Amino acid sequence: MNIADIATRDYIEVDVGQRMGKVRSTFENGNPKGIIVTNDGAYEGVISEREVLQSHVEDDAKVAALIKPSRNDPAPKIDREENVREAARLLIESNSKVAPVFEHGDLWGVITDDAILEAVLENLDALSVEDIYTDDPVTLKEDDGIGKAINYLRENGISRLPVLNENGFLTGVVTTHDIADFVIRENHTTTTGDRVGDSQRLLDVPVYDIMNSPVVTTTLEVTAKEAVETMLEKDYAGLMVTPEDDDRVVIGVITKTDILRALTFTEEEHMDVQITNISMLDTITRESIVQSIEEVADKYADMQVMHAHVRFHEHNEKLRGTPLVQCQIRLRTNKGQVAGTGEGYGAENSFRVAIDKLERNVLEVKGVTSDEEYRGQLLRKLNEL
């Protein structure tokens, strides 16, 4: 199936000269997945709600301030005849919910994550939530401030956070949209002179005041089709996962992105590897990342890897112009999920640290002890670095 029949010409478009205040209001009033930016009619990029929330661009600034060649997540240009699996992969790797669709080199319309999921809905019965959810979720407490929530969302590249009460039970969910809606609404009530002081006040507001409650949950046994139907019906991008017998205990999160990622799973020789913020790759290539992960998987053949997700996040700190980068690698295997995280200056250094930690964690999962053979492996890896 290609996207010719599910791409749409119904999208919101703004010029690079438009004020950011108008764009923020558009997200508040229309809740679009993204806005196409053009320059005299020519495509320039896509602005997401997350980018608007995380930017420090003033309302009077122009949209052009957010459309830069160095952006971490440039939306991909997708051909109208592209197949659904490849379109899903491109959306995931660019961290986008909407992407421009081109026909014969000209901007034709857009494709959204919802359109893809609706098109493949009947095929999702074969998957369960357990097959594709993300465990060990990042959580907040009810009295944590909005500033902390923003940092967690940014650092982990996610769009929603479960909120727990003092007993550790799930009481709410805070999303990127909730925060953007609150900040935009509050800023409308202030004058320009008030905003410096009010910005800190807004960041200190407890997430309890803006969280969604009660929480819509799902369980591991539910099919992916049922989970997607709930998300589409409620207009949610994700659901909290709880045990079947206790919906107060959050054990994971399942999102539309998780399900899109499952669409890219293949039975081909090379395992499926998704990379978020792929534009940050510097002296390392996508092919070498895939090869390194395959080498780890091949060493421990009885641990079958179904999918790998590699995510890069850039910090503000730099060393001689090279940014400090965090790399997170998560494997979905027949023995559960295994992850490794590392930091270094540049994408390649951070990846090397993360892959080393991943291998250590794989060994722990398999119950392999630290013997002479393993010491030799580590020494060889250190020499490679």
Secondary structure, 3 states (H helix, E strand, C coil): CECCCCCECCCCEEECCCEHHHHHHHHHHHCCCCEEEEECCEEEEEECHHHHHHCCCCCCCEHHHHCCCCCCCCCCCEECCCEHHHHHHHHHHCCCCEEEEEECCEEEEEEEHHHHHHHCHHHHHHCEHHHHCEECCCCEECCCEHHHHHHHHHHHCCCEEEEECCCCCEEEEEEHHHHHHHHHHHHCCCCHHHHHHHHHHHHHCEHHHCCECCCCEECCCCEHHHHHHHHHHHCCCEEEECCCCCCCCCCEEEEHHHHHHHHCCCCCCCCEEEEECHHHCCCCCHHHHHHHHHHHHHHCCCCCEEEEEEEEEEEEEEECCEEEEEEEEEEEECCEEEEEEEEEECHHHHHHHHHHHHHHHHHHHHCCCCCHHHHHHHHHHHHHC
